[in-house]
Amino acid sequence: MSVAEIELPEWAVASPKRRAHIARVNALALSWADALRVDREERDAWSDATRWHDVLRDAGEAELRALVPQLDWRASLLHGPAAAARLAEDGERRASVLEAIFWHTVGTAKWDRTGRVLYMADFLEPGRTFDREKRAQLAARVPDDFEGAFRDVVRMRLGDRIASRERLLPETAALWESVQ
């Protein structure tokens, strides 16, 4: 799916650069869905979660906080919960999709495969410039070793934060513990 073809809600606040990222995340997740031969319902959930995860990434802090006033998270982490809240307002009812989007910035041990796919695809998409070779190898492993690849992505994403003793949200800490 090209950037021009990526279908986002009319209220999305996503720059062309962000839309390109979303398209790459979606394409990667759908390649895994094809390789794993997931059923149509799960494939649609993966597609929607990856298409909608960053629809408010370029929104302002005030707009994000208005959608999720109960959260005292850093502004850079609010776009997932805000998007999930807005999607729910618009009638989205699939818990797996909403949970995947809500938690994609911080992680949660409660995810089903949809959440895990979004977390991995968002991190492993080929447009990111750091650790390209290692991330490409992890992305290639997903269809044959889903759980192992997920564990390694969590370790790669959170390892330095854990080592530095950065304070983590309880959900992030629980995700870390779940893969140890």
Secondary structure as the mmCIF struct_conf table of DSSP 4:
data_model
#
loop_
_struct_conf.conf_type_id
_struct_conf.id
_struct_conf.beg_label_comp_id
_struct_conf.beg_label_asym_id
_struct_conf.beg_label_seq_id
_struct_conf.end_label_comp_id
_struct_conf.end_label_asym_id
_struct_conf.end_label_seq_id
HELX_RH_3T_P HELX_RH_3T_P1 VAL A 3 GLU A 5
TURN_TY1_P TURN_TY1_P1 GLU A 10 TRP A 11
HELX_RH_AL_P HELX_RH_AL_P1 PRO A 16 LEU A 36
TURN_TY1_P TURN_TY1_P2 ARG A 37 ARG A 37
HELX_RH_AL_P HELX_RH_AL_P2 ARG A 40 TRP A 52
TURN_TY1_P TURN_TY1_P3 HIS A 53 ASP A 58
BEND BEND1 ALA A 59 ALA A 59
HELX_RH_AL_P HELX_RH_AL_P3 GLU A 61 LEU A 67
TURN_TY1_P TURN_TY1_P4 PRO A 69 GLN A 70
HELX_RH_3T_P HELX_RH_3T_P2 ALA A 75 LEU A 77
HELX_RH_AL_P HELX_RH_AL_P4 HIS A 79 GLU A 89
TURN_TY1_P TURN_TY1_P5 ASP A 90 GLY A 91
HELX_RH_AL_P HELX_RH_AL_P5 ALA A 95 TRP A 103
TURN_TY1_P TURN_TY1_P6 HIS A 104 VAL A 106
TURN_TY1_P TURN_TY1_P7 ALA A 109 LYS A 110
HELX_RH_AL_P HELX_RH_AL_P6 ARG A 113 LEU A 124
TURN_TY1_P TURN_TY1_P8 PRO A 126 GLY A 127
TURN_TY1_P TURN_TY1_P9 PHE A 130 ASP A 131
HELX_RH_AL_P HELX_RH_AL_P7 ARG A 132 ARG A 141
TURN_TY1_P TURN_TY1_P10 VAL A 142 ASP A 144
HELX_RH_AL_P HELX_RH_AL_P8 PHE A 146 ALA A 163
TURN_TY1_P TURN_TY1_P11 SER A 164 ARG A 165
HELX_RH_AL_P HELX_RH_AL_P9 PRO A 170 SER A 178
TURN_TY1_P TURN_TY1_P12 VAL A 179 VAL A 179
#
